[in-house]
Amino acid sequence: MNQGFETSLAIVVPVYNEQDNVSRLHEEIVAVCTDLGYPFEVIIVDDGSTDRTGEIARSLSPVKYIRLRRNFGQASALDDGIKSAVIFTHCA
């Protein structure tokens, strides 16, 4: 780890038809990141879900929600999420 820099996290979660799981997963991610005390962002990338995944994900906080217009696959969803991540650089 670089001395003098604070760690920050961007958690990218690709989802596809995960209406039964997305809320609980988000809750657990937020709890762990909060306990760690690092600045963080949760990025949920909806890979063209046809169920209520998007509706549920948009209601969560904190979250950055990205919706792909169709199912492009996990690798594309991860790529889009990583590209949208905000990089925090804090000098201590």
C-alpha positions in Angstrom: 0.0 0.0 0.0 1.3 3.5 -0.8 2.0 5.5 2.3 0.4 8.9 2.4 -2.7 7.8 0.4 -6.1 6.8 1.7 -7.7 3.6 0.3 -11.1 4.0 -1.5 -13.3 1.3 -2.9 -15.5 1.0 -6.0 -17.6 -2.2 -5.8 -18.9 -3.2 -9.2 -21.8 -5.7 -9.2 -23.1 -7.0 -12.5 -26.7 -8.3 -12.2 -29.1 -10.1 -14.4 -32.6 -11.0 -13.2 -31.6 -10.8 -9.5 -34.7 -9.2 -8.1 -34.6 -11.7 -5.1 -31.0 -11.0 -4.3 -29.9 -7.5 -5.2 -31.2 -5.7 -2.1 -29.6 -8.2 0.4 -26.3 -8.1 -1.5 -26.3 -4.3 -1.5 -27.1 -4.3 2.2 -24.1 -6.6 3.0 -21.7 -4.6 0.8 -22.7 -1.4 2.4 -22.3 -2.9 5.9 -18.8 -4.3 5.2 -17.6 -1.1 3.5 -19.0 1.1 6.3 -17.2 -1.1 8.9 -13.9 -0.7 7.0 -14.3 3.0 7.1 -13.0 3.6 3.6 -14.8 6.0 1.1 -16.7 3.7 -1.2 -19.2 3.6 -4.1 -21.5 0.7 -5.1 -22.1 0.4 -8.8 -24.8 -2.0 -9.9 -24.8 -2.8 -13.6 -28.1 -4.3 -14.8 -27.2 -6.4 -17.8 -30.6 -6.3 -19.4 -32.8 -7.8 -16.7 -36.4 -8.6 -17.5 -37.6 -8.8 -13.9 -37.8 -6.1 -11.2 -34.0 -6.0 -10.6 -33.7 -2.5 -12.0 -36.6 -1.1 -10.1 -35.2 -2.5 -6.8 -31.6 -1.4 -7.6 -32.7 2.2 -8.3 -34.4 2.4 -4.9 -31.2 1.5 -3.0 -28.8 4.0 -1.5 -26.0 4.6 -1.9 -25.8 3.2 -5.4 -24.8 4.2 -8.9 -27.1 2.3 -11.2 -26.3 1.5 -14.8 -28.8 -0.2 -17.1 -27.6 -2.0 -20.3 -30.3 -2.1 -23.0 -29.9 -5.8 -23.5 -27.9 -8.7 -22.1 -24.3 -8.1 -23.2 -22.7 -10.6 -20.7 -20.9 -10.3 -17.5 -17.6 -9.1 -18.9 -19.2 -6.2 -20.7 -21.2 -5.3 -17.6 -18.1 -5.3 -15.4 -16.2 -3.2 -18.0 -19.0 -0.6 -18.0 -19.1 -0.5 -14.2 -15.3 -0.1 -13.9 -15.3 2.7 -16.5 -17.9 4.6 -14.5 -16.1 4.2 -11.2 -14.9 7.4 -9.5 -11.3 7.2 -8.4 -10.7 8.9 -5.1 -7.2 10.1 -4.3 -6.7 11.5 -0.9 -3.3 12.5 0.4 -2.9 12.0 4.1 
